[in-house]
Amino acid sequence: MTETTPFDQQLARLGEAIATDGVARYEAELAALAARARRAHVARAAADVLADRTAPAVVRERAFAVVSRFLTLAGTFEPTGDVAIVPAA
């Protein structure tokens, strides 16, 4: 059984928020997530799409799924510092 990490929980909350509100409302969080993927050297193409404000929303949503999955698989547990990748509920 796989243990759920706080990062996994943050990604799940962000995914739910995106599904409800759309990607445009979470530009800062998506930019932070894309930067994290680039630092981890995973899903770079998807990270670029995720950060591209001109890309269609559905494409960015799919990129979010790819980036999230690869970061989870890579086990990137870098600290988020003072900035959470998801807004407080």
C-alpha positions as CSV (number, residue, x, y, z in Angstrom):
1,M,0.0,0.0,0.0
2,T,1.3,3.4,-0.9
3,E,1.4,6.1,1.7
4,T,-0.1,9.5,0.8
5,T,2.2,12.3,1.4
6,P,1.3,15.9,2.2
7,F,2.5,16.9,-1.3
8,D,0.1,14.3,-2.9
9,Q,-2.7,15.7,-0.8
10,Q,-1.9,19.2,-2.0
11,L,-1.9,18.0,-5.6
12,A,-5.3,16.4,-5.1
13,R,-6.7,19.6,-3.6
14,L,-5.3,21.7,-6.4
15,G,-6.7,19.2,-9.0
16,E,-10.2,19.5,-7.4
17,A,-9.9,23.3,-7.3
18,I,-9.0,23.4,-11.0
19,A,-11.9,21.1,-11.9
20,T,-14.2,23.4,-10.1
21,D,-12.8,26.9,-10.9
22,G,-10.6,26.3,-14.0
23,V,-6.9,26.8,-14.5
24,A,-7.0,30.6,-14.9
25,R,-7.7,31.1,-11.2
26,Y,-4.6,29.2,-10.1
27,E,-1.9,30.7,-12.3
28,A,0.6,31.2,-9.4
29,E,0.2,27.6,-8.2
30,L,0.5,26.2,-11.7
31,A,3.7,28.3,-12.3
32,A,5.1,27.0,-9.0
33,L,4.3,23.4,-9.9
34,A,5.8,23.8,-13.4
35,A,9.0,25.2,-11.9
36,R,9.2,22.3,-9.4
37,A,8.9,19.9,-12.3
38,R,11.7,21.6,-14.2
39,R,13.9,21.5,-11.1
40,A,13.2,17.8,-10.7
41,H,13.9,17.3,-14.4
42,V,10.6,15.5,-15.1
43,A,7.8,16.1,-17.6
44,R,9.5,19.2,-19.0
45,A,7.3,19.5,-22.0
46,A,4.2,19.1,-19.9
47,A,5.6,21.7,-17.4
48,D,6.0,24.2,-20.3
49,V,2.4,23.6,-21.4
50,L,1.2,23.9,-17.8
51,A,2.9,27.3,-17.4
52,D,1.7,28.6,-20.9
53,R,-1.2,31.0,-20.2
54,T,-2.0,31.0,-23.9
55,A,-2.6,27.2,-24.1
56,P,-6.2,26.0,-24.1
57,A,-7.5,25.2,-20.6
58,V,-8.1,21.6,-21.4
59,V,-4.6,21.1,-22.6
60,R,-3.2,22.7,-19.4
61,E,-5.5,20.5,-17.3
62,R,-4.0,17.4,-19.0
63,A,-0.5,18.8,-18.5
64,F,-1.3,19.3,-14.8
65,A,-2.2,15.6,-14.6
66,V,1.1,14.6,-16.3
67,V,3.2,16.9,-14.2
68,S,1.5,15.8,-11.0
69,R,2.0,12.1,-11.8
70,F,5.7,12.4,-12.7
71,L,6.5,14.5,-9.6
72,T,4.7,11.9,-7.5
73,L,6.6,9.0,-9.1
74,A,9.9,10.9,-8.9
75,G,9.3,11.3,-5.1
76,T,10.2,15.0,-5.2
77,F,9.7,16.0,-1.6
78,E,11.4,19.4,-1.7
79,P,10.1,21.8,0.9
80,T,7.5,24.3,-0.4
81,G,8.8,27.0,1.8
82,D,6.4,29.7,2.8
83,V,4.4,29.3,-0.4
84,A,2.0,26.4,-0.7
85,I,1.3,25.1,-4.1
86,V,-2.4,25.2,-3.4
87,P,-4.5,27.8,-1.8
88,A,-6.0,27.3,1.6
89,A,-9.5,25.9,1.5
